[in-house]
Amino acid sequence: MLVETWPTKVDGPQSFVYDERLRPDREGCVTVVVSRPDDRPRNARSACGVNWIARPEKGDGAGHPDDAPLLLRNRLPAWNFRQAPRFTRPADDEADVPGHCLSTSEYTDEAGFEKTGCPRDN
């Protein structure tokens, strides 16, 4: 899996983190915070079990400075990784196949994320 921001033409090299570098929590789940460096929550640190990616300073490159696409790529997962998206069947089992590995997203501001504390301490 590769998690990255885009576009490279706006800010130069995009920020990314690939699965070998993602730090999971005790349950094997991963939290990735994407923000501008100036807006990075204090607890968005590896010491708290949180992965962080810098959002492009210039936004999406199309005049929207507060927007930036985020890509989650599942590329060639191991053949025996039964939670891979390729094992879903049409209609309604998208949450059943990946189980606790299902990707979700949530928007919050810096203060809101900081209120969650340091997950490693919980």
C-alpha positions as CSV (number, residue, x, y, z in Angstrom):
1,M,0.0,0.0,0.0
2,L,1.2,3.5,-0.8
3,V,-0.4,6.6,0.7
4,E,0.6,9.8,-1.1
5,T,-0.4,13.4,-1.7
6,W,-0.5,14.8,-5.2
7,P,0.4,16.7,-7.5
8,T,4.1,16.7,-7.8
9,K,4.0,19.6,-10.3
10,V,2.8,21.9,-7.6
11,D,5.3,21.5,-4.8
12,G,8.0,19.3,-6.3
13,P,8.2,15.7,-4.9
14,Q,5.0,14.6,-3.2
15,S,4.8,13.4,0.3
16,F,4.2,9.7,0.7
17,V,4.5,6.7,3.0
18,Y,4.5,3.1,1.9
19,D,3.3,0.1,3.9
20,E,6.7,-1.0,5.2
21,R,7.0,2.4,6.9
22,L,3.5,2.7,8.3
23,R,3.4,2.2,12.0
24,P,0.3,0.2,13.1
25,D,-1.4,0.5,16.5
26,R,-1.9,-2.5,18.9
27,E,-4.8,-3.7,16.8
28,G,-2.9,-3.6,13.5
29,C,-4.7,-0.5,12.3
30,V,-2.9,2.5,10.9
31,T,-3.6,6.3,11.4
32,V,-2.3,8.7,8.8
33,V,-2.6,12.5,9.4
34,V,-2.3,14.7,6.3
35,S,-1.7,18.4,7.0
36,R,0.4,21.4,6.1
37,P,3.6,21.3,8.3
38,D,2.4,24.4,10.1
39,D,-0.9,22.7,11.0
40,R,0.6,19.4,12.1
41,P,-0.9,18.2,15.4
42,R,1.5,17.8,18.3
43,N,0.4,14.1,18.6
44,A,0.9,13.3,14.9
45,R,4.2,11.7,15.6
46,S,5.6,8.2,15.4
47,A,6.1,8.2,19.2
48,C,2.3,8.3,19.4
49,G,1.9,5.6,16.7
50,V,0.6,8.2,14.2
51,N,1.9,8.5,10.7
52,W,2.1,12.0,9.1
53,I,2.2,13.2,5.5
54,A,2.8,16.8,4.5
55,R,0.0,18.2,2.4
56,P,1.2,20.3,-0.6
57,E,1.6,24.0,0.5
58,K,0.1,25.2,-2.8
59,G,-3.0,23.0,-2.6
60,D,-4.2,21.1,-5.7
61,G,-2.4,23.1,-8.3
62,A,-5.7,24.3,-9.8
63,G,-6.2,27.4,-7.7
64,H,-7.6,25.7,-4.5
65,P,-4.9,26.2,-1.9
66,D,-6.8,24.3,0.8
67,D,-7.4,21.2,-1.3
68,A,-5.1,18.4,-2.2
69,P,-5.9,14.9,-3.5
70,L,-4.9,12.0,-1.3
71,L,-4.3,8.7,-3.0
72,L,-4.4,5.3,-1.3
73,R,-3.0,2.7,-3.6
74,N,-3.2,-1.1,-3.1
75,R,-0.7,-2.4,-5.6
76,L,0.0,-6.0,-6.0
77,P,-0.8,-7.2,-2.5
78,A,0.6,-10.6,-1.5
79,W,-1.5,-13.4,-3.1
80,N,-2.4,-14.7,0.4
81,F,-3.6,-11.3,1.7
82,R,-7.3,-12.2,1.6
83,Q,-8.3,-8.7,2.8
84,A,-7.2,-7.2,-0.5
85,P,-9.7,-5.2,-2.5
86,R,-9.5,-7.7,-5.4
87,F,-11.3,-10.3,-3.3
88,T,-14.5,-8.2,-2.9
89,R,-17.5,-9.4,-4.9
90,P,-20.0,-7.1,-6.6
91,A,-22.4,-5.3,-4.3
92,D,-22.2,-4.9,-0.6
93,D,-19.3,-6.9,0.8
94,E,-16.7,-4.1,0.6
95,A,-16.6,-3.9,4.4
96,D,-16.7,-7.7,5.0
97,V,-13.7,-8.6,3.0
98,P,-11.1,-6.2,4.5
99,G,-12.6,-6.5,8.0
100,H,-10.7,-4.3,10.4
101,C,-8.3,-3.4,7.5
102,L,-11.1,-1.3,5.9
103,S,-9.8,2.2,5.1
104,T,-11.9,5.1,6.5
105,S,-11.3,8.8,6.5
106,E,-12.2,11.6,8.9
107,Y,-11.8,15.3,8.6
108,T,-10.8,17.3,11.7
109,D,-8.7,20.3,12.6
110,E,-5.5,20.4,14.5
111,A,-7.1,21.0,17.9
112,G,-9.6,18.2,17.2
113,F,-6.9,15.7,16.5
114,E,-4.9,16.8,19.5
115,K,-7.8,16.1,21.7
116,T,-7.5,12.4,20.9
117,G,-4.2,12.3,22.9
118,C,-1.4,10.0,22.2
119,P,-2.9,6.7,21.1
120,R,0.2,4.7,22.4
121,D,-0.7,6.0,25.8
122,N,-4.3,4.6,25.7
